[in-house]
Amino acid sequence: MTELRTRMDNDMLVRGMADRTREAYLAAVARLALHYHRALDRLSPQEVQAYLVHMLREEHLAWSTCNIAAHTFRFLYHTTLGRPAPAFTIPAAKQPQTLPEILSPAEVRRLLEHTATRKQRAVLATTYAAGLRVSEVVRLQLQDIDGEGMSLRVEQGKGTKDRDTLLSPRLLEELRAYWREYRPARWLFPARGGQQPMDTSTAQKLYYAAKQRAGITRGEMRCQE
């Protein structure tokens, strides 16, 4: 790995980005470097944008792959290189608009009753009670909980925007009971070792395991978008 890619990986690591996201971002910058055979910090924004067009028109890569690449290059040039935020773009995806299946309140209760640990229950309770995506839930920190204002601070959520969401009294009690048992230090739902947030894949696995035990056959955990 080059020195610049190592810097970028470190920038992602300290921001608590999931392992799979870091791997996808590093793969994208590796493809960019291979395409131009030049140091990434010497490429102009116009050249990077041209490569995104090349991915779509010449390589016929999936829209999702190109979208990840666009996010990657924005992170590289703005966060790691410290340059003005670039406006790398790709056309919007042509996908049918479908509504996700939503679990009923009774199904959510059954789901929570069939979690294996209090931590798993707290993860899923927070997901549903606060209306969060799995990528937002796993990145919550203790400082994001405002017990007096009854709100949760969601940083860099959908569209890379910060927002506040309501914290219900029942969820606050659930989180307090969870904290008394696990005593997380920084991340609300840390991975093993406590230094990094739980990976999104881990959160999804515990969701599907609880759903299977509860006998629920529909519904998906809201993924990062």
Backbone hydrogen bonds in HBPLUS format (Angstrom, degrees):
<---DONOR---> <-ACCEPTOR-->    atom                        ^
c    i                          cat <-CA-CA->   ^        H-A-AA   ^      H-
h    n   atom  resd res      DA  || num        DHA   H-A  angle D-A-AA Bond
n    s   type  num  typ     dist DA aas  dist angle  dist       angle   num
A0006-THR N   A0002-THR O   2.95 MM   4  6.19 147.9  2.05 147.9 157.6     1
A0007-ARG N   A0003-GLU O   2.99 MM   4  6.28 154.6  2.06 145.2 151.6     2
A0008-MET N   A0004-LEU O   2.94 MM   4  6.25 157.3  2.00 148.4 154.7     3
A0009-ASP N   A0005-ARG O   2.89 MM   4  6.07 156.8  1.95 143.8 150.0     4
A0010-ASN N   A0006-THR O   2.93 MM   4  6.19 155.3  2.00 148.3 155.0     5
A0011-ASP N   A0007-ARG O   2.91 MM   4  6.21 151.2  2.00 146.5 154.9     6
A0012-MET N   A0008-MET O   2.97 MM   4  6.31 150.4  2.06 148.1 155.9     7
A0013-LEU N   A0009-ASP O   2.85 MM   4  6.05 152.9  1.92 146.1 154.4     8
A0014-VAL N   A0010-ASN O   3.03 MM   4  6.24 166.4  2.05 155.5 156.1     9
A0015-ARG N   A0012-MET O   3.19 MM   3  5.18 136.4  2.39  95.1 107.4    10
A0017-MET N   A0012-MET O   3.15 MM   5  5.50 167.2  2.17 159.1 155.1    11
A0016-GLY N   A0013-LEU O   3.00 MM   3  5.26 159.4  2.04 110.7 114.8    12
A0021-THR N   A0018-ALA O   3.11 MM   3  5.25 119.4  2.50  99.1 113.8    13
A0022-ARG N   A0018-ALA O   2.99 MM   4  6.31 163.5  2.01 158.6 163.1    14
A0023-GLU N   A0019-ASP O   2.94 MM   4  6.17 160.6  1.98 152.6 157.8    15
A0024-ALA N   A0020-ARG O   3.02 MM   4  6.19 156.1  2.08 141.8 148.1    16
A0025-TYR N   A0021-THR O   2.92 MM   4  6.16 160.2  1.96 154.2 159.3    17
A0026-LEU N   A0022-ARG O   2.94 MM   4  6.12 164.7  1.97 152.9 156.9    18
A0027-ALA N   A0023-GLU O   2.97 MM   4  6.11 151.3  2.05 143.7 151.7    19
A0028-ALA N   A0024-ALA O   3.05 MM   4  6.25 147.9  2.16 141.0 149.5    20
A0029-VAL N   A0025-TYR O   3.10 MM   4  6.46 157.9  2.15 152.6 157.1    21
A0030-ALA N   A0026-LEU O   3.04 MM   4  6.16 145.8  2.16 140.0 149.6    22
A0031-ARG N   A0027-ALA O   3.07 MM   4  6.34 152.2  2.15 144.6 150.9    23
A0032-LEU N   A0028-ALA O   3.07 MM   4  6.36 152.5  2.15 143.3 151.0    24
A0033-ALA N   A0029-VAL O   2.98 MM   4  6.17 161.5  2.01 146.5 150.6    25
A0034-LEU N   A0030-ALA O   2.97 MM   4  6.15 155.3  2.04 144.9 151.9    26
A0035-HIS N   A0031-ARG O   2.95 MM   4  6.09 146.0  2.07 142.6 151.4    27
A0036-TYR N   A0032-LEU O   3.27 MM   4  6.57 157.5  2.32 151.3 154.9    28
A0037-HIS N   A0033-ALA O   2.71 MM   4  5.47 140.4  1.87 145.7 157.4    29
A0042-ARG N   A0039-ALA O   3.03 MM   3  5.53 161.1  2.06 115.2 120.7    30
A0043-LEU N   A0040-LEU O   3.23 MM   3  5.47 167.8  2.25 109.8 113.4    31
A0047-GLU N   A0044-SER O   3.01 MM   3  5.22 123.7  2.34 102.1 116.0    32
A0048-VAL N   A0044-SER O   3.13 MM   4  6.52 155.2  2.19 152.8 159.8    33
A0049-GLN N   A0045-PRO O   2.93 MM   4  6.14 161.3  1.96 149.2 154.3    34
A0050-ALA N   A0046-GLN O   2.92 MM   4  6.09 151.0  2.01 139.9 148.3    35
A0051-TYR N   A0047-GLU O   3.02 MM   4  6.28 143.5  2.16 139.6 148.7    36
A0051-TYR N   A0048-VAL O   3.13 MM   3  5.10 121.5  2.49  92.5 107.0    37
A0052-LEU N   A0048-VAL O   3.14 MM   4  6.53 148.9  2.24 146.4 154.1    38
A0053-VAL N   A0049-GLN O   3.16 MM   4  6.54 154.0  2.23 148.3 154.6    39
A0054-HIS N   A0050-ALA O   2.92 MM   4  6.19 152.4  2.00 142.6 151.0    40
A0055-MET N   A0051-TYR O   2.86 MM   4  6.18 149.4  1.96 149.3 156.7    41
A0056-LEU N   A0052-LEU O   3.32 MM   4  6.62 150.3  2.41 141.0 147.4    42
A0057-ARG N   A0053-VAL O   2.83 MM   4  6.02 176.7  1.84 165.2 165.9    43
A0058-GLU N   A0054-HIS O   2.87 MM   4  5.13 146.4  1.98 130.1 141.2    44
A0059-GLU N   A0054-HIS O   3.11 MM   5  6.52 158.8  2.15 156.4 161.4    45
A0061-LEU N   A0055-MET O   3.06 MM   6  5.82 175.4  2.06 156.4 156.6    46
A0065-THR N   A0062-ALA O   3.08 MM   3  5.30 122.0  2.43 101.5 115.4    47
A0066-CYS N   A0062-ALA O   3.15 MM   4  6.54 158.1  2.20 153.4 159.3    48
A0067-ASN N   A0063-TRP O   2.83 MM   4  6.04 150.6  1.91 152.1 161.3    49
A0068-ILE N   A0064-SER O   3.01 MM   4  6.23 156.0  2.07 145.1 150.4    50
A0069-ALA N   A0065-THR O   3.07 MM   4  6.31 154.5  2.13 141.6 148.8    51
A0070-ALA N   A0066-CYS O   2.96 MM   4  6.25 152.5  2.04 145.5 152.2    52
A0071-HIS N   A0067-ASN O   3.11 MM   4  6.42 161.0  2.15 149.9 154.0    53
A0072-THR N   A0068-ILE O   2.82 MM   4  6.03 153.0  1.89 148.3 157.2    54
A0073-PHE N   A0069-ALA O   2.91 MM   4  6.16 163.2  1.94 156.2 158.3    55
A0074-ARG N   A0070-ALA O   3.12 MM   4  6.32 151.9  2.20 144.1 151.6    56
A0075-PHE N   A0071-HIS O   3.04 MM   4  6.27 159.4  2.08 147.4 152.8    57
A0076-LEU N   A0072-THR O   2.87 MM   4  6.16 163.1  1.90 154.6 159.6    58
A0077-TYR N   A0073-PHE O   3.03 MM   4  6.10 174.3  2.03 147.7 149.2    59
A0078-HIS N   A0074-ARG O   2.92 MM   4  5.82 156.6  1.98 145.7 153.0    60
A0079-THR N   A0075-PHE O   2.84 MM   4  5.20 141.0  1.99 130.7 143.3    61
A0080-THR N   A0075-PHE O   3.28 MM   5  6.78 154.6  2.35 150.7 158.0    62
A0081-LEU N   A0076-LEU O   2.92 MM   5  6.24 147.4  2.03 155.4 166.0    63
A0083-ARG N   A0077-TYR O   2.87 MM   6  5.67 159.0  1.92 158.5 158.7    64
A0107-GLU N   A0104-SER O   3.01 MM   3  5.10 117.3  2.41  99.1 114.6    65
A0108-VAL N   A0104-SER O   2.93 MM   4  6.27 155.0  1.99 156.6 164.2    66
A0109-ARG N   A0105-PRO O   3.02 MM   4  6.27 157.6  2.07 146.7 152.3    67
A0110-ARG N   A0106-ALA O   3.04 MM   4  6.32 157.4  2.09 144.1 150.1    68
A0111-LEU N   A0107-GLU O   2.83 MM   4  6.06 152.2  1.91 145.9 154.2    69
A0112-LEU N   A0108-VAL O   2.97 MM   4  6.26 163.0  2.00 154.8 157.4    70
A0113-GLU N   A0109-ARG O   2.99 MM   4  6.19 150.8  2.08 146.3 154.8    71
A0114-HIS N   A0111-LEU O   3.12 MM   3  5.35 145.0  2.25 101.8 112.0    72
A0115-THR N   A0112-LEU O   3.38 MM   3  5.49 163.5  2.41 110.4 108.9    73
A0121-ARG N   A0117-THR O   3.05 MM   4  6.35 157.8  2.10 146.9 153.3    74
A0122-ALA N   A0118-ARG O   2.85 MM   4  6.08 153.2  1.92 146.8 154.0    75
A0123-VAL N   A0119-LYS O   2.96 MM   4  6.23 155.6  2.02 150.5 156.7    76
A0124-LEU N   A0120-GLN O   3.12 MM   4  6.37 170.9  2.13 154.2 155.2    77
A0125-ALA N   A0121-ARG O   2.80 MM   4  5.87 156.0  1.86 148.5 156.6    78
A0126-THR N   A0122-ALA O   2.95 MM   4  5.95 157.0  2.00 143.4 148.9    79
A0127-THR N   A0123-VAL O   3.06 MM   4  6.28 154.9  2.12 143.0 150.3    80
A0128-TYR N   A0124-LEU O   3.08 MM   4  6.30 165.5  2.10 152.8 154.4    81
A0129-ALA N   A0125-ALA O   2.81 MM   4  5.73 161.6  1.84 149.6 155.8    82
A0130-ALA N   A0126-THR O   3.04 MM   4  5.57 156.3  2.10 134.9 141.4    83
A0132-LEU N   A0127-THR O   3.01 MM   5  4.95 146.7  2.12 135.0 144.2    84
A0136-GLU N   A0133-ARG O   2.92 MM   3  5.19 133.3  2.14 104.0 117.4    85
A0137-VAL N   A0133-ARG O   2.94 MM   4  6.27 157.0  1.99 157.9 165.2    86
A0134-VAL N   A0222-ARG O   2.65 MM  88  5.82 171.1  1.65 162.3 163.5    87
A0138-VAL N   A0134-VAL O   3.18 MM   4  6.33 173.9  2.19 155.7 155.5    88
A0140-LEU N   A0137-VAL O   3.20 MM   3  5.55 169.0  2.21 114.7 117.4    89
A0188-LEU N   A0140-LEU O   2.87 MM  48  5.57 168.8  1.89 134.7 137.8    90
A0144-ASP N   A0141-GLN O   2.89 MM   3  5.35 156.3  1.95 113.6 121.6    91
A0142-LEU N   A0186-ARG O   2.93 MM  44  5.83 161.8  1.96 166.0 170.6    92
A0145-ILE N   A0142-LEU O   3.15 MM   3  5.78 168.7  2.17 118.7 122.2    93
A0153-ARG N   A0144-ASP O   2.89 MM   9  4.69 157.1  1.94 132.9 140.5    94
A0146-ASP N   A0151-SER O   2.96 MM   5  5.25 163.3  1.99 174.5 168.9    95
A0150-MET N   A0146-ASP O   2.78 MM   4  5.53 113.6  2.22 136.3 152.6    96
A0151-SER N   A0146-ASP O   3.13 MM   5  5.25 152.9  2.20 135.9 144.0    97
A0167-LEU N   A0150-MET O   2.99 MM  17  4.80 157.8  2.04 120.3 114.4    98
A0152-LEU N   A0165-THR O   2.76 MM  13  5.22 157.6  1.81 154.0 160.5    99
A0165-THR N   A0152-LEU O   2.88 MM  13  5.22 155.3  1.94 146.7 155.1   100
A0154-VAL N   A0163-ARG O   2.75 MM   9  5.29 172.3  1.75 172.2 172.9   101
A0163-ARG N   A0154-VAL O   2.88 MM   9  5.29 153.1  1.95 144.9 153.8   102
A0157-GLY N   A0161-LYS O   2.86 MM   4  5.38 150.2  1.94 139.2 137.2   103
A0160-THR N   A0157-GLY O   2.86 MM   3  5.15 131.3  2.10 149.6 143.7   104
A0172-LEU N   A0168-SER O   2.93 MM   4  6.19 159.5  1.97 155.6 162.0   105
A0173-GLU N   A0169-PRO O   3.02 MM   4  6.26 155.0  2.09 146.4 152.1   106
A0174-GLU N   A0170-ARG O   3.00 MM   4  6.26 152.8  2.08 142.9 150.8   107
A0175-LEU N   A0171-LEU O   2.86 MM   4  6.14 159.0  1.91 155.4 160.0   108
A0176-ARG N   A0172-LEU O   2.92 MM   4  6.13 150.4  2.01 144.6 153.1   109
A0177-ALA N   A0173-GLU O   2.97 MM   4  6.17 159.3  2.02 149.3 154.2   110
A0178-TYR N   A0174-GLU O   2.99 MM   4  6.20 153.9  2.06 143.4 151.2   111
A0179-TRP N   A0175-LEU O   2.84 MM   4  6.04 157.4  1.89 145.5 151.5   112
A0180-ARG N   A0176-ARG O   2.98 MM   4  6.20 157.6  2.04 147.4 152.9   113
A0181-GLU N   A0177-ALA O   3.33 MM   4  6.55 141.1  2.50 138.0 146.9   114
A0181-GLU N   A0178-TYR O   3.15 MM   3  5.34 130.3  2.41  98.7 111.5   115
A0182-TYR N   A0178-TYR O   2.93 MM   4  6.15 159.5  1.98 156.5 162.5   116
A0183-ARG N   A0179-TRP O   2.73 MM   4  4.77 149.3  1.82 129.9 139.5   117
A0198-MET N   A0189-PHE O   2.85 MM   9  5.83 147.6  1.96 158.1 153.5   118
A0191-ALA N   A0196-GLN O   2.70 MM   5  5.58 169.3  1.71 150.7 152.1   119
A0194-GLY N   A0191-ALA O   2.92 MM   3  5.51 161.6  1.95 137.7 143.5   120
A0202-THR N   A0199-ASP O   3.06 MM   3  5.30 125.6  2.37 102.2 115.7   121
A0203-ALA N   A0199-ASP O   3.21 MM   4  6.64 157.0  2.27 152.3 158.2   122
A0204-GLN N   A0200-THR O   2.95 MM   4  6.23 156.5  2.01 150.7 157.3   123
A0205-LYS N   A0201-SER O   2.96 MM   4  6.14 153.2  2.03 142.8 150.0   124
A0206-LEU N   A0202-THR O   3.09 MM   4  6.37 160.8  2.13 151.4 155.3   125
A0207-TYR N   A0203-ALA O   3.10 MM   4  6.28 146.2  2.22 140.2 149.6   126
A0208-TYR N   A0204-GLN O   2.97 MM   4  6.27 165.3  2.00 155.1 157.3   127
A0209-ALA N   A0205-LYS O   2.95 MM   4  6.11 153.1  2.03 147.5 155.3   128
A0210-ALA N   A0206-LEU O   3.05 MM   4  6.13 160.9  2.09 140.4 145.2   129
A0211-LYS N   A0207-TYR O   2.90 MM   4  6.11 155.9  1.95 149.2 156.9   130
A0212-GLN N   A0208-TYR O   2.94 MM   4  6.05 154.2  2.01 141.6 148.0   131
A0213-ARG N   A0209-ALA O   3.04 MM   4  6.30 161.9  2.07 148.5 153.1   132
A0214-ALA N   A0210-ALA O   2.91 MM   4  6.08 144.4  2.04 143.4 153.5   133
A0216-ILE N   A0211-LYS O   2.99 MM   5  5.25 164.3  2.02 156.9 155.6   134
A0215-GLY N   A0212-GLN O   3.10 MM   3  5.10 151.7  2.18 100.0 108.8   135
